[in-house]
Amino acid sequence: MTSPSPIPAAARTAGRVFAWVVGVLLVLAVLALAWVGVRGAMAYGHLRDAQRTAAGAAAVLSDPTAAAAVVSDLSADTRAARELTSDPVWRAAEHLPWAGPQLAAVATVASAIDDVASDALTPLSEVAASFSLDALRPVDGRIDLAAFTSIEDAAVTGADGLAHAAASVDAIDRSPLLAPVRDGIDEVGTLLESTAQTTDALARATALLPAMLGADGPRNYLVVFQNNAEWRSLGGIVGAMSMIHTEDGTLQLAAQGSSSDFARYDEPVLDLGPDLTGIYGARPAKFIQNVTQVPDFSVTGALAREMWLRETGTAVDGVISIDPVALSYLLAATGPVDLPTGDQLTADNAIDLLLNQVYMRYEKPADQDAFFAAAAASVFAKLSSGAADPTALVAALSRAGDERRLLLWSAIAADQDILAGTTLVGPLPLDDDTQRGFGVYLNDGTGSKMDFYAGQSTTLAWDSCAAAPDGTATGEITLTVTISNDAPADAATSLPDYITGGGGFGVAPGLAKTVGYLYLPAGAELIAASMSDGGGFGGGFHDGRQVMSFSALLAPGEATTATLTVRLTSPGPAAAVAWITPTVDPDAPTALAATCPVA
């Protein structure tokens, strides 16, 4: 038997060296993992501390001078988290399978949050240290425009920084992430997006308001008051209106009017085009009361401006819309307003008094108009006197804007560009790469104020969906809209003719007729549509989106439901939203959301 050949010395040496190298590499790998793990735990702690600091930042609204200290504490933690997740060992570990994407995502978040705390918010906090919301309070009918210019640059810096941070977090690929990491990333993304929207609104306001207040020359704005007791797509008919003149920060109530002052135009004042005319007819362009029937405030604003020009000879620079529900929010900031009639208008009684009791009290439309004019003048006087609490006023305007009860259209292109992308412009339901947009728009067909007693209930739900980790989804969604007539059983005799319509438009007193327009997302395939009362649908297309229209005639106590189911076959956002006509009920949602969950 032949004995094995001895291993050469060089080979034995190479083997030992290899073993040592492997051993050293294993030790280094363990140390690197321990390094990353320890630093990751430390970074997590700093990020949690930052989250707690941010959660307590709401107090800054009542004391802006505290902003600098809050941002300083916040940036100390975010800077530490960024440093802990950006050293060479951590960066190298980001290339590992499985663990690498988790580490890269955490590093991106830490970097984005630190950019916000250290760069985007610092200029704003420095301005806030010397800024008071009282600077926005009118004095003798004039607002000091310097209050806006002092924060404009900081607001723009903050808005740009937050938008960049939100975009960087949104760009993180969620598909390889573990559920806890993915959920944490989504939570941060939602926070950044919300904060970015707030700073963006501030930047837009500081750029827009000085011009609107006459910094560059006098301006005129038509303020129209939508009456939700008689539904239109955007809220209600245009009833009372006022023209506000601004110049170098001063505000003056220059003129008032009523829908009864306007003629019925034989021809449309502006061309609506074949699509809108096919759905709504020419009525929005012939009657001031109907300019809010098209659910696009850029159309409403242009129509109202043209009609005001024809009746008064004044071409306004823009149109602002508000309803009595939004007015009740403002009254919470101003406090009660005394009216010449002896009434006191408050946050608690504004809706009932302006949308119902005035019709019970005054039979003649001229007397109703006089009451509305007096109320508008009194509220304007209270606001322009500086009596409103600035913090409460900003909150009231914000809520009204979010609910699409405060709308603004500018005839000046540069101003309209600043407003673009906000709910203030009253656009069609947003249907983009972030959400599928449905619209539920309700209109009175009775010629009355019966919608003070009407109810609506809307639901939106995915019936089936297949969602991908990248946030896209396909499937089927059902929209249901229930309309009810909640008026007293004896409405035909117990309510005044001005509320019931008195049968003047072909609808018997006590009955309520509603015409609805339901907007579908772009690319949605309608697979089912039904009315619980057996009725059918009409419709057409608006801006490339299918519109389904229906009509319901209801006696007191009756209700009917429209149900639409659509199929979404092309991958798109897993989030769907339905915008709903704002009604007299401040607690009724003006938007609903439904999300297909990621598997």
Steps between C-alpha positions, in 0.01 A plus 500: 500500500644829388523769771350842422734769376576765757330839454753749380599763755389785273152351473477453877599863548243618245229297672580651836500848353166434332353371825627807682357728234163327517508519876588866497228571245246315712606694807481823305157406365375427851649826624348686204159349567533584868612853403204544269261348753617721787499812286162406356355467850651835598364663182157351570506659844587841361229476235245409765610798709463718192152360445400590856640851454308541175181374667525778757565766239130590476558737792705716262175619343407680820857613574706540179797627702547143628561370147876554506545288814278224363687488168835505683401196709362330191813560290730372776330161486465488122867595453606222736280246317643608166861469620431156645360373167748651257846373599698276256411176682129576479530601135683176419234297680234658279625276216432178691211281382176524700640725776645756258169649378378535860815690598492718188137593564571596862799711390288679239234581758755623754663720238166641378380583851830663589483714185156616612599575858839658426431684176131529411359591840786703646430819298132480588577451868729803497229715344241361739710612796419861415166452326153525647173410333369828641701665223235369259219669693345793308538843661248760387410277206861452384732200519874570524640326191848491652375212715487282189825611340692434823429126481479446124861386441501269803165353395629423151817340640295287737254396231773403254694305763200307623386422146847359421505292820150366436597408143814315613306289749224439248761373250616219735427160344264332747500157331804347683418652838378310802152598617616689814756699300250566221236617748750732668605645165135556407437673833791737445393558140149594609638742761736662250227529238260661747766744623605574143142592415486738797823678413401508134174671595696753708738571211210546258318729743800726555547527123132554415340703778704821467398528134138419582506769769612761250876510554558553129191708431127496577303178459129411498367160603148369468397297806209265430308330778387149416165402651514130594124494561473475120765254387741555217803285417745725685267558795200718423354766277662841485268725699654806662829652386737783585790673330808562713745772396860468621786749477832503687363263763167678553169320453175673408152362440442674167171350378235241581255309288255212481419236242168677454694794351618285209323444173431168335734513205348381174838372382783351707731773628795270427533191284495187718602273216318189377598266786372720784197612302418134431496424873371821660333683212551875465346593837833555686586769245156665503408527870720635780332249733638213289863599452592252776329211322820403317734349765801700382541839665711634214182476292290652780742788553516594132120486466435705815758760398342540158148532643615758759672694222182505293286619790737750662765586241782396738744228396613341827845351549368181652209317657487359854230260618393426857196331652316550833668193651842654434363827637412321823865394527608863458252612765674271747804724446322837499246434772131598465410766245212740572268562203290812431189280529570442867619145436834374616683278251712234671693187413213298645205662320646620167404191299142481624441876491643561152378183329158449655369748757535798270251335262262429786518863609493690171255409225628750242833423324592870521480486880709182500759671282513798735563268795782321317657832398489626858652175628781509243581865576502436876729198476736687266513792743587265786773327302654820363502657846753242618264350756568139394753290687774442235578140601133403503445684172781311326358171632151593378623590152707182485202283590277678249762451231546131581123449473485695171267756658750777422593530133704752302544571129723775367471669164873575533697208358798536735273484806309202361831320445584543870163353593529205260500160667312613812141430601441877502473502120203260522626252238342177387578210736873441493568197282876460464790274594406521870128418496197404293249784510122461517257791522153517658329823399145580603265765362153618598235448236209633706567872468480536877687486828398141582861383513524644851298188586674263258754238596770316313713200590787377286718189518805401299659155524724260312300185433809315382852614447848379424762733641872496430777612738565798273165645603308422182182297489232364270151385587141611540358790702138574589364848565159540666313826550179516703281811485220555750222753556503556877245783502197483733218277377277806469765705318254585221290708741730576795785655300482830309469492122845651463646189668282240323503678168122518506479275194639779283753278323278198444580330833211471747552675837673277754675290237873538436660441163871436477720471192832324560817483295744219582852531363709187439881479500677517166523156342228350722278242330138520616374147562179564696268793571164497675246720679305355790185673370538339158616817326769521238808707423611756248834669475795572277872574527678790669874544463529140380309354794164329484216677681183316606194716571178404678185664633301422815160634612432432868212560738576568868644186658603344169851417380666358191844355434720516191760221473789489254767231470808555289789280396853638504709273279806718457740515798459827682485647850366271771335804658157614384315813613151640444434873521147588608293818472532695828155519664349686796633233737850592624545145629428334165827404328579682176751229405528124552801275448541128431833320469583159359736351759841376389520123541 
